[in-house]
Amino acid sequence: MKLTNQPRNYGIISILLHWSMALIIVGLFALGLWMTSLSYYDPWYRQGPWIHKSIGLLLAALFAFRWIWRISNITPQPSDSLKPIEKKLAHGAHLAFYGLIATTLMSGYLISTADGRAIEVFNWFHIPAMGVAFEDQEDIAGDIHYYVAFTLIGLAAFHGLAAIKHHVIDKDNTLRSMTFPKH
């Protein structure tokens, strides 16, 4: 398997970026939902958000690398069996993923820095706060973060179901190109 993308298949770096980001995003979503159930006196009340923010900022770095990797590599051609509408939907979904991920990351940053404090990443380094950008920043960014995260997970579920449909029903190379491509 090649490191870079090929005309019909993704390279190992794209595949690893795709699946690692998918796992991280689902994990952060689950952690975020669980955190909303914590009471002030729960021992994880501070630890959960600290982990969530730290992983979220590492995801932001991974996302930036993925974006650079995407624009510096070819995009494999979709399977010939895809209908024109499926190609347009797939392209739109991928653009939506990038927008939703960026919005979720930025809104999380705005929530976390609304009090003017930097974000500590696993005691390794700090990401400085940029200050309050608008009134009620924490609440507005919190609402955006919440709803965009649900939208992102919904799109990911649809994306996964579409990949399974292509693999099981259409029997094409769509899913395989992002897992174990045939050469």
C-alpha positions in Angstrom: 0.0 0.0 0.0 1.3 3.4 -0.9 1.7 6.3 1.5 0.0 8.8 -0.9 -3.3 8.6 -2.6 -3.6 6.9 -5.9 -6.1 7.5 -8.7 -8.4 4.7 -7.4 -7.5 4.3 -3.7 -6.5 6.3 -0.7 -3.0 6.0 0.6 -2.1 4.7 4.1 -1.7 8.2 5.5 -5.2 9.3 4.4 -6.7 6.1 5.7 -5.0 6.5 9.1 -6.1 10.1 9.3 -9.7 9.2 8.4 -10.1 6.4 10.9 -8.2 8.0 13.7 -10.2 11.2 13.4 -13.4 9.2 13.2 -12.6 7.3 16.4 -11.5 10.5 18.2 -14.6 12.4 17.2 -17.0 9.6 18.3 -15.0 9.3 21.5 -15.2 13.1 22.2 -18.9 13.0 21.4 -19.5 10.2 23.9 -17.3 11.9 26.5 -19.2 15.2 25.9 -22.6 13.6 26.4 -21.4 11.9 29.5 -20.0 15.1 30.9 -23.4 16.8 30.7 -24.7 14.3 33.3 -22.0 15.1 35.9 -22.9 17.0 39.0 -20.7 19.6 40.5 -19.6 17.2 43.2 -18.7 14.3 40.9 -15.0 13.6 40.9 -15.0 13.7 37.1 -16.6 17.2 37.0 -13.3 18.8 36.3 -11.3 15.8 34.9 -13.8 15.0 32.1 -13.7 18.5 30.5 -9.9 18.7 30.9 -9.6 15.4 28.9 -12.2 16.6 26.4 -10.4 19.9 25.8 -7.0 18.3 25.6 -8.1 15.7 23.1 -10.1 18.3 21.2 -7.0 20.5 20.7 -4.9 17.5 19.6 -7.7 16.8 17.2 -7.5 20.3 15.9 -3.8 19.8 15.1 -4.7 16.5 13.4 -7.5 18.2 11.4 -5.1 20.9 10.2 -2.6 18.2 9.1 -5.4 16.3 7.4 -6.5 19.5 5.5 -3.0 20.1 4.3 -2.6 16.5 3.3 -5.9 16.6 1.4 -5.0 19.6 -0.6 -1.5 18.3 -1.4 -2.7 14.9 -2.6 -4.9 13.7 -5.4 -8.4 12.6 -4.5 -9.1 9.1 -5.8 -11.8 8.9 -8.4 -15.1 7.4 -7.1 -16.2 4.0 -8.2 -17.6 3.9 -11.7 -20.8 2.4 -10.3 -21.7 5.6 -8.5 -24.6 7.6 -10.0 -24.0 11.3 -10.6 -26.2 12.2 -7.7 -24.3 9.9 -5.4 -21.0 11.6 -6.5 -22.5 15.0 -5.7 -23.9 13.9 -2.3 -20.5 12.3 -1.4 -18.7 15.5 -2.4 -21.2 17.6 -0.4 -20.9 15.3 2.6 -17.1 15.6 2.6 -17.3 19.4 2.5 -19.9 19.4 5.2 -17.6 17.2 7.4 -14.8 19.7 7.1 -17.1 22.6 7.9 -18.8 20.8 10.9 -15.5 19.6 12.3 -14.0 23.1 12.0 -17.1 24.7 13.6 -17.1 22.2 16.5 -13.4 22.8 17.2 -13.7 26.6 17.0 -16.8 26.7 19.2 -15.2 24.4 21.7 -12.2 26.8 21.8 -14.5 29.7 22.3 -16.3 28.0 25.2 -13.1 27.1 26.9 -11.5 30.5 26.6 -14.5 32.7 27.3 -13.1 33.3 30.8 -9.8 34.5 29.4 -7.8 31.6 30.6 -5.6 29.5 28.4 -6.4 25.8 27.7 -4.0 23.3 29.2 -3.3 20.3 27.0 -2.5 17.3 29.2 0.1 19.3 31.2 2.2 19.4 28.1 1.6 23.0 26.9 -1.1 25.7 26.9 -3.1 27.2 24.1 -3.7 30.9 24.9 -7.1 32.5 25.0 -7.8 35.2 22.5 -10.2 37.0 24.8 -13.9 37.5 24.6 -14.9 37.9 21.0 -18.6 38.6 21.7 -21.2 39.0 24.5 -22.4 35.7 26.0 -19.6 33.9 24.2 -19.6 30.8 26.4 -23.4 30.3 26.1 -23.6 31.0 22.4 -20.5 28.9 21.6 -21.8 26.2 23.9 -25.1 26.0 22.0 -23.3 25.9 18.6 -20.9 23.3 19.9 -23.7 21.1 21.1 -25.9 21.2 18.0 -23.1 21.0 15.5 -21.6 18.0 17.3 -25.0 16.2 17.0 -25.1 17.2 13.3 -21.6 15.9 12.8 -22.4 12.5 14.4 -25.6 12.3 12.4 -23.7 12.9 9.2 -21.1 10.4 10.2 -23.8 7.8 10.8 -25.3 8.5 7.4 -21.8 8.3 5.9 -21.1 5.0 7.5 -24.5 3.6 6.3 -23.8 4.8 2.8 -20.4 3.1 2.8 -22.0 -0.2 4.0 -24.7 0.1 1.3 -22.0 0.5 -1.4 -20.1 -2.5 0.0 -23.0 -4.9 0.6 -25.6 -3.9 -1.9 -23.7 -2.3 -4.8 -20.6 -4.4 -4.2 -18.3 -1.7 -5.3 -14.9 -0.5 -4.1 -16.1 2.6 -2.1 -15.6 1.2 1.4 -12.6 -0.9 0.4 -10.8 2.2 -0.9 -10.7 3.6 2.7 -9.8 0.3 4.3 -7.9 -2.4 2.4 -7.8 -1.3 -1.2 -7.3 -3.8 -4.0 -4.4 -3.0 -6.3 
